[in-house]
Amino acid sequence: MAFDLRERIDAEQKLNKYAEELKRSNRELEDFAFIASHDLQEPMRKIAIFGGRLKEICKDKFDEKELFYLERMESATLRMQKFIDDLLEYARITTKSRPFQKIKLADVIHEVVSVFELELERLNAVVEIGDLPVLEADRTQMHQLFQNLFSNALKYRKSERVPNIKISSKKLKNGQFEIYVEDNGIGFDEQYLDRIFKPFERLHGRSAYEGSGMGLALCQKIARRHGGNLDAKSREGEGSVFIVTLPEFHSCHEDSCNTDSGLNRCL
């Protein structure tokens, strides 16, 4: 009995030490992202400003090829700024989060749909919203998660199809919920499933689809911060189903709560 108690104490001490190291690592990540963002954004802004001025002043003097080079420079600057913003957002998911509260997920989804209202009308898209649960979660991050998934469904649509997006849920025996975001878009080969949730990974060229490759990585990190997970099922040409698994209740209400480590405990 004494030996078992000693083992439990040792294990708890190791866990606490790991949790403290993870907290420090998260702070260092945010500090690095903030410094990198500040130091990189300033020259990016200057390139964008002076590039725009140069284009305005010399537009009658430059030939078509020179204007093309200038436009490529401006485009690259905008992509770099988006890259920096997404990196900073990724770093802040756990360190600048808000306390969990009881939310109606249906309300969040309706807010997300309203964001894309004009785009949906333009595409004659169909959105179907089923029964959705009440959860304890960070409302802002839930909005961000499902807005990213919704944006993906519209971005990777098939040009010859009217977009159809379905959101539904199912309660599991362990008390968690699976929320499904299903589309009829281009889909992807599931052999690349692990890649799509990694930061800055892209399955398609930038010329075909814009973006930094951070959207699904942000979604995965938000899901894990909530003690859940993000998965997907898909076939090329037949659409995709993104599956967000989330607990109904969260075990901690501390402002600093963080389950991103996989420990499912507060850090």
FIGUBA-67542 format. One record per residue: residue number from 1; residue in three letters; x, y, z of N, C-alpha, C in turn. Coordinates in steps of 0.1 Angstrom, whole numbers. Atoms other than C-alpha are relative to their C-alpha. Example, Ala and Ser with C-alpha at 12.3 -4.5 7.8 and 13.67 -1.06 7.14 Angstrom:
BEGIN
  resi  resn     nx     ny     nz    cax    cay    caz     cx     cy     cz
     1   ALA      9    -12      0    123    -45     78      9     12      0
     2   SER     -9    -11      0    137    -11     71     -8     11      8
***
This chain:
BEGIN
  resi  resn     nx     ny     nz    cax    cay    caz     cx     cy     cz
     1   MET      8    -12      0      0      0      0      9     13      0
     2   ALA     -9    -11      0     28     24      9      7      2    -13
     3   PHE     -7      0     13     46     15    -23     -9      6    -11
     4   ASP      9     -5     10     15     22    -44     -2     15      2
     5   LEU      2    -14     -3     10     56    -26     12      8     -5
     6   ARG    -12     -7      4     46     65    -33      1      2    -15
     7   GLU      0     -1     15     42     57    -70    -10     10     -5
     8   ARG     10    -10      4     10     78    -72      5     14      2
     9   ILE     -6    -13     -3     28    107    -55     10      4    -11
    10   ASP    -11     -2     10     58    104    -79     -7      4    -14
    11   ALA      7     -2     13     34    102   -109     -6     14     -1
    12   GLU      6    -13      0     15    133    -98     10     11      0
    13   GLN    -10    -10      0     47    152    -92      6      2    -15
    14   LYS     -5      0     14     59    143   -127    -10      7     -9
    15   LEU     11     -6      8     25    153   -142      0     16      3
    16   ASN      0    -14     -4     26    187   -123     12      7     -7
    17   LYS    -12     -6      6     62    193   -136     -2      2    -15
    18   TYR      3     -1     14     51    185   -171     -9     11     -4
    19   ALA     10    -10      2     22    208   -168      6     14      1
    20   GLU     -7    -13     -2     44    237   -156      9      2    -12
    21   GLU     -8     -2     12     68    231   -185     -8      3    -12
    22   LEU      9     -2     11     39    231   -209     -5     15      1
    23   LYS      4    -13     -1     27    264   -195     11     10     -4
    24   ARG    -11     -8      4     61    279   -199      2      0    -15
    25   SER     -2      1     14     64    266   -234    -11      8     -8
    26   ASN     11     -7      6     30    281   -243      3     15      1
    27   ARG     -3    -14     -2     41    315   -229     11      4    -10
    28   GLU    -11     -3      9     74    313   -249     -5      0    -14
    29   LEU      5      0     13     55    304   -280     -7     13     -4
    30   GLU      7    -12      3     32    334   -277     10     12      0
    31   ASP    -10    -11      1     62    357   -269      7      0    -13
    32   PHE     -7      0     13     80    345   -299     -8      4    -12
    33   ALA      9     -3     11     50    348   -322     -3     15      0
    34   PHE      3    -15     -1     43    384   -309     12      8     -5
    35   ILE    -12     -7      5     79    395   -314      2     -2    -15
    36   ALA     -2      3     14     82    378   -348    -11      8     -8
    37   SER     10     -7      7     49    393   -358      2     15     -1
    38   HIS     -2    -14      0     58    428   -347     12      4     -9
    39   ASP    -12     -3      8     93    427   -363     -2     -3    -15
    40   LEU      2      3     14     81    412   -395    -11      9     -7
    41   GLN     11     -8      5     49    432   -399      4     14     -4
    42   GLU     -4    -14      3     66    466   -399      7      1    -14
    43   PRO     -5     -1     14     88    459   -430    -11     -4    -11
    44   MET     10      4     10     58    442   -447     -9     12     -3
    45   ARG      8    -12      2     37    473   -441      7     10     -9
    46   LYS     -7    -10      8     64    495   -456      1     -4    -15
    47   ILE     -1      5     14     68    473   -487    -13      2     -6
    48   ALA     14     -2      6     30    474   -492     -2     15     -3
    49   ILE      2    -14      2     29    512   -487      8      6    -11
    50   PHE     -9     -6     11     59    521   -509     -2     -6    -13
    51   GLY      4      7     13     49    495   -535    -12      7     -6
    52   GLY     12     -6      5     15    511   -537      3     14     -6
    53   ARG     -4    -14      4     30    546   -540      8     -1    -14
    54   LEU     -8      2     12     55    534   -567     -9     -3    -12
    55   LYS      9      3     11     27    519   -587     -9     12     -4
    56   GLU      8    -11      3      6    550   -585      8     11     -8
    57   ILE     -9    -11      6     35    574   -594      4     -4    -14
    58   CYS     -6      5     12     49    552   -622     -9     -8     -9
    59   LYS      8      9      7     19    535   -636      0      4    -15
    60   ASP      0     -4     14     21    556   -668     14     -2     -7
    61   LYS    -14      1      5     59    550   -671      4    -15     -1
    62   PHE     -3     15      0     60    512   -664     -7     -7    -12
    63   ASP      6      8     10     54    488   -692     -8    -12      7
    64   GLU      9     11     -6     31    457   -687      8     -9      8
    65   LYS     -8      9     -8     59    435   -675      4      6     13
    66   GLU     -4     -7    -13     71    460   -649    -11      1     10
    67   LEU     12     -1     -8     36    465   -636     -3    -14      6
    68   PHE      3     14     -5     32    427   -634      9     -4     12
    69   TYR    -10      3    -10     64    424   -613     -5      7     13
    70   LEU      4     -7    -12     51    451   -589    -13     -6      6
    71   GLU     12      6     -5     17    434   -586      3    -13      7
    72   ARG     -5     12     -6     35    401   -578      6      3     14
    73   MET     -6     -4    -13     54    419   -550    -11      4     10
    74   GLU     11     -4     -9     22    434   -536     -7    -13      5
    75   SER      7     12     -3      5    400   -537      8     -9     11
    76   ALA     -9      7     -9     35    383   -519      0      6     14
    77   THR      1     -7    -13     34    410   -492    -12     -3      7
    78   LEU     13      3     -7     -3    404   -485      0    -14      5
    79   ARG      0     14     -5      3    367   -482      9     -2     12
    80   MET     -9      1    -12     32    372   -458     -7      6     12
    81   GLN      7     -6    -12     10    395   -436    -11    -10      5
    82   LYS     10      9     -4    -18    369   -436      7    -12      7
    83   PHE     -7     11     -6      8    342   -427      4      4     14
    84   ILE     -4     -5    -14     21    363   -397    -12      0      9
    85   ASP     12     -1     -8    -15    370   -385     -5    -14      4
    86   ASP      5     13     -3    -24    333   -387      9     -7     11
    87   LEU    -10      6    -10      8    323   -368     -3      5     14
    88   LEU      3     -6    -13      0    347   -340    -13     -5      5
    89   GLU     13      5     -4    -36    335   -339      1    -14      6
    90   TYR     -3     14     -4    -24    299   -336      6      0     14
    91   ALA     -7      0    -13     -1    308   -307     -9      4     11
    92   ARG      8     -6    -11    -28    326   -288    -13     -8      3
    93   ILE     12      8     -2    -55    299   -289     -1     -4     15
    94   THR      1      5    -14    -45    286   -254      4     12     10
    95   THR     -5    -11    -10    -28    318   -239     -9     12      0
    96   LYS      9    -12      0    -55    344   -249    -14     -5     -1
    97   SER     13      6      0    -85    322   -244     -9      6     10
    98   ARG     10     -5     -9   -117    330   -226     -6    -11      9
    99   PRO      5     11     -9   -134    311   -197    -12     -7     -7
   100   PHE     10      8      6   -158    284   -207    -14      4      6
   101   GLN     14     -3     -5   -196    291   -204     -9     -9     -8
   102   LYS     10      8      7   -227    272   -214     -5      8    -12
   103   ILE      4     -7     13   -236    280   -250     -9    -10     -8
   104   LYS      8      7     10   -262    269   -275      8      0    -13
   105   LEU     -8      1     12   -242    256   -304     -8      5    -12
   106   ALA      8     -5     12   -271    263   -328      1     15     -1
   107   ASP     -1    -15      1   -268    300   -319     13      4     -7
   108   VAL    -13     -3      6   -231    300   -328      0     -3    -15
   109   ILE      1      3     14   -238    282   -361     -8     10     -8
   110   HIS      8    -10      7   -265    307   -371      8     13     -1
   111   GLU     -9    -12      1   -240    335   -364     10     -2    -11
   112   VAL     -9      3     10   -215    318   -386     -6      1    -14
   113   VAL      7      0     13   -240    313   -414     -2     15     -4
   114   SER      2    -14      3   -248    351   -412     12      7     -6
   115   VAL    -13     -6      5   -211    359   -418      1     -2    -15
   116   PHE     -1      4     14   -214    341   -452    -12      3     -8
   117   GLU     13     -2      6   -248    354   -461      0      4    -15
   118   LEU     -1     -5     14   -239    373   -493      6    -11     -9
   119   GLU     -7     11      8   -216    344   -505    -10    -11     -2
   120   LEU     10     11      2   -244    319   -499    -10      4    -10
   121   GLU     10     -5     10   -269    340   -519      6      0    -14
   122   ARG     -7      0     13   -244    344   -547      1    -14     -6
   123   LEU     -2     13      5   -238    307   -550    -13     -9      1
   124   ASN     13      7     -1   -275    297   -543      3    -12      9
   125   ALA     -4     11     -8   -259    275   -516    -12     -4     10
   126   VAL     10      6    -10   -281    252   -493      7     -3     13
   127   VAL     -5      3    -13   -274    251   -456    -11     -7      8
   128   GLU     10      8     -9   -291    224   -434      6     -1     14
   129   ILE     -5      0    -13   -288    228   -397     -9    -10      8
   130   GLY      8     10     -8   -300    198   -375      1      4     15
   131   ASP      0     -2    -15   -303    195   -337     14      0      4
   132   LEU    -14     -2     -5   -272    208   -320     -1      1     15
   133   PRO      0      0    -15   -262    205   -283      2     13      7
   134   VAL     -5    -11     -8   -257    229   -255     13     -5      7
   135   LEU    -13      4     -5   -221    228   -244      6     10      9
   136   GLU     -9     -9     -7   -196    243   -220     12      3     -8
   137   ALA    -11     -3      9   -171    261   -242      3     14     -1
   138   ASP     -4    -14      3   -153    292   -252     -8      4    -13
   139   ARG      8     -3     11   -179    308   -274      7      6    -12
   140   THR     -7     -6     11   -155    329   -294      8    -10     -8
   141   GLN     -8     10      7   -133    299   -302     -9    -10     -8
   142   MET     10      9      8   -164    278   -312     -4      7    -13
   143   HIS      3     -8     12   -173    306   -336     11     -1    -10
   144   GLN    -12      0      9   -138    306   -350      1    -14     -7
   145   LEU     -1     14      4   -137    268   -353    -10     -3    -12
   146   PHE     10      3     10   -170    265   -372      0      9    -12
   147   GLN     -1    -10     11   -164    296   -393     11     -5    -10
   148   ASN    -10      6      9   -132    280   -406     -4    -12     -8
   149   LEU      5     12      7   -149    247   -414    -10      4    -11
   150   PHE     10     -5      9   -177    266   -431      7      6    -12
   151   SER     -8     -7     11   -152    287   -451      6    -11     -9
   152   ASN     -6     11      8   -135    255   -462    -10     -7     -9
   153   ALA     10      6      8   -167    240   -474     -4      8    -12
   154   LEU      2     -9     11   -173    270   -496     12      2     -9
   155   LYS    -12     -2      8   -138    274   -508      3    -12     -9
   156   TYR     -4     12      8   -133    238   -519    -13     -7     -6
   157   ARG     12      5      6   -167    235   -536      3     -5    -15
   158   LYS     -1      4     14   -172    219   -571     -7     10     -8
   159   SER      6    -11      8   -179    245   -597    -13     -3     -6
   160   GLU     12      4      7   -206    225   -614    -12     -4     10
   161   ARG     10      4    -10   -225    218   -581     -5     12      8
   162   VAL      5    -10    -10   -247    240   -559      5     -5     14
   163   PRO     -5      4    -13   -229    240   -525    -11     -4     10
   164   ASN     10      5    -10   -248    220   -499      8     -4     13
   165   ILE     -8      2    -12   -235    222   -463    -10     -5     11
   166   LYS      9      5    -10   -251    201   -435      7      0     13
   167   ILE     -6      1    -13   -244    205   -398    -10     -8      9
   168   SER      8      8     -8   -257    179   -374      9     -5     12
   169   SER     -8      5    -11   -247    161   -342     -6    -13      5
   170   LYS      4     12     -7   -248    129   -322      6     -1     13
   171   LYS     -5      2    -14   -244    122   -285      6    -14      1
   172   LEU     -7     13     -2   -219     94   -277     -3     -6     14
   173   LYS      3      7    -13   -222     69   -248      9      6     11
   174   ASN     -9     -5    -10   -192     86   -231     -4     14      4
   175   GLY      4    -14     -4   -211    119   -228      5     11     -9
   176   GLN     -5    -10     10   -193    136   -256    -10      1    -12
   177   PHE      8     -2     12   -209    149   -288      9      0    -12
   178   GLU     -7     -1     13   -198    145   -324     -9     10     -8
   179   ILE      7    -10      8   -207    175   -345      6     -2    -14
   180   TYR     -4      3     14   -206    169   -383     -3     12     -9
   181   VAL      1    -10     10   -199    195   -409      2     -6    -14
   182   GLU      0      8     12   -207    178   -442     -2      9    -13
   183   ASP      2     -8     12   -202    193   -477      0     -9    -12
   184   ASN      0      7     12   -205    182   -513     11      5    -10
   185   GLY    -11     -6      8   -172    197   -525      9     -9     -7
   186   ILE    -10      8      8   -141    184   -542      6    -12      8
   187   GLY     -5     11     -8   -131    162   -512     15     -1     -1
   188   PHE    -15      3      1    -96    147   -508      2    -14      3
   189   ASP     -4     14     -2    -78    114   -506      4     -1     15
   190   GLU     -2      1    -14    -78    102   -470     14     -4      4
   191   GLN    -14      2     -3    -42     92   -473      8     12      5
   192   TYR     -5    -13     -4    -35    129   -467     -6      5     13
   193   LEU      8     -4    -11    -57    130   -436      9      7     11
   194   ASP     -9     -6    -11    -28    136   -411      6     13     -4
   195   ARG     -7    -13      4    -13    164   -432     -9     12      1
   196   ILE      9    -12      1    -44    186   -434     -2      7     13
   197   PHE      1     -6    -13    -44    193   -397     13      6      5
   198   LYS    -12     -5     -4     -8    204   -396      1     15     -4
   199   PRO     -1    -14      4      1    241   -396      7      2    -14
   200   PHE     -5     -4     13      8    255   -431      1    -11    -10
   201   GLU      1     11     10      1    222   -449    -11      4    -10
   202   ARG     10     -2     10    -17    225   -482      0    -12    -10
   203   LEU      1     11      9    -30    198   -505     -1      6    -15
   204   HIS      2     -6     13    -36    223   -534      9     12     -1
   205   GLY     -9    -11      3    -14    249   -550     -7     13      3
   206   ARG      5    -14     -3    -18    286   -540     -8      6    -11
   207   SER      6     -6     11    -28    295   -575    -15     -5     -2
   208   ALA     14      6      0    -59    272   -572     -9      5     11
   209   TYR      8     -4    -12    -70    281   -537      9      9      9
   210   GLU     -7     -9     -9    -59    310   -515      0     -5     14
   211   GLY      0      3    -14    -50    307   -479     14     -4      5
   212   SER    -13      2     -6    -21    301   -455      2    -15      4
   213   GLY     -2     13     -4    -28    265   -447     -1     -2     15
   214   MET      1      1    -15    -36    273   -410    -14     -3      5
   215   GLY     14      1     -5    -74    270   -409     -3    -12      8
   216   LEU      3     13     -7    -77    233   -400      9     -2     12
   217   ALA     -9      1    -11    -47    235   -377     -5      8     12
   218   LEU      6     -8    -10    -64    263   -358    -13     -8      6
   219   CYS     12      7     -5    -96    242   -356      4    -12      9
   220   GLN     -4     12     -8    -78    211   -343      5      5     14
   221   LYS     -5     -5    -13    -60    232   -316    -12      5      9
   222   ILE     11     -4     -8    -93    247   -305     -8    -12      5
   223   ALA      7     12     -5   -110    213   -303      8     -7     11
   224   ARG     -8      6    -10    -81    199   -283      0      8     13
   225   ARG      1     -9    -12    -82    229   -259    -12     -3      7
   226   HIS     13      3     -6   -118    219   -252     -1    -15      4
   227   GLY      0     14     -4   -108    183   -245     -6     -9    -10
   228   GLY      6      8     11   -120    171   -279     10     -3    -11
   229   ASN     -8      4     11   -107    163   -313     -7      4    -13
   230   LEU      5     -2     13   -111    170   -350      4    -10    -10
   231   ASP     -3     11      9   -113    143   -376     -7      3    -13
   232   ALA      7     -2     13   -125    140   -412     -1    -13     -8
   233   LYS      1     11      9   -138    115   -437     -3      6    -14
   234   SER      1     -7     13   -136    122   -474      3    -10    -12
   235   ARG     -4      7     13   -134    108   -510      1     11    -10
   236   GLU     -2    -10     10   -121    128   -539    -12      1     -9
   237   GLY     12     -3      9   -149    144   -559    -13     -2      7
   238   GLU     13      4     -6   -175    133   -534     -3      8     13
   239   GLY      2     -8    -12   -172    159   -506      7     -5     13
   240   SER     -7      4    -12   -160    157   -470    -10      2     12
   241   VAL      7     -1    -12   -174    153   -435     11      3     11
   242   PHE     -9     -3    -11   -154    171   -407     -8     -3     13
   243   ILE      7      4    -12   -162    156   -373      7      6     12
   244   VAL     -5     -6    -12   -157    177   -342     -5     -7     12
   245   THR      4      6    -13   -158    158   -309      3      9     11
   246   LEU     -1    -10    -12   -165    179   -278     -7     -6     12
   247   PRO      7      4    -12   -174    171   -242    -12      9      3
   248   GLU     12     -9     -3   -208    183   -230      4      9     11
   249   PHE     -4     -8    -12   -193    195   -197     15      0      1
   250   HIS    -14     -1     -2   -159    208   -189      3     -1     15
   251   SER     -3      3    -14   -142    197   -157      6     12      8
   252   CYS     -6    -11     -7   -127    231   -149     -5     13     -5
   253   HIS      5    -13      3   -139    267   -149     10     11      2
   254   GLU    -11    -10     -2   -105    284   -144      2      8    -12
   255   ASP     -3     -8     12    -96    313   -167     11     -6     -8
   256   SER    -12      5      6    -63    295   -174     -2    -14     -5
   257   CYS      2     14      4    -79    262   -183      5     -3    -13
   258   ASN     -6      4     12    -61    244   -210      1    -15     -1
   259   THR     -1     15      2    -66    209   -223      7     -4    -12
   260   ASP     -7      2     13    -45    213   -254     11    -11      2
   261   SER    -11      9     -3    -18    191   -238     -4    -14     -2
   262   GLY      4     14      0    -39    160   -239     -2     -5     14
   263   LEU      1      4    -14    -38    159   -201    -15      1      5
   264   ASN     14     -2     -4    -75    170   -199      0      6     14
   265   ARG     -1     -6    -13    -66    191   -169      4     15     -2
   266   CYS     -4    -13      1    -59    227   -161     15      2      2
   267   LEU    -14     -3     -1    -25    242   -166      2     13      7
***
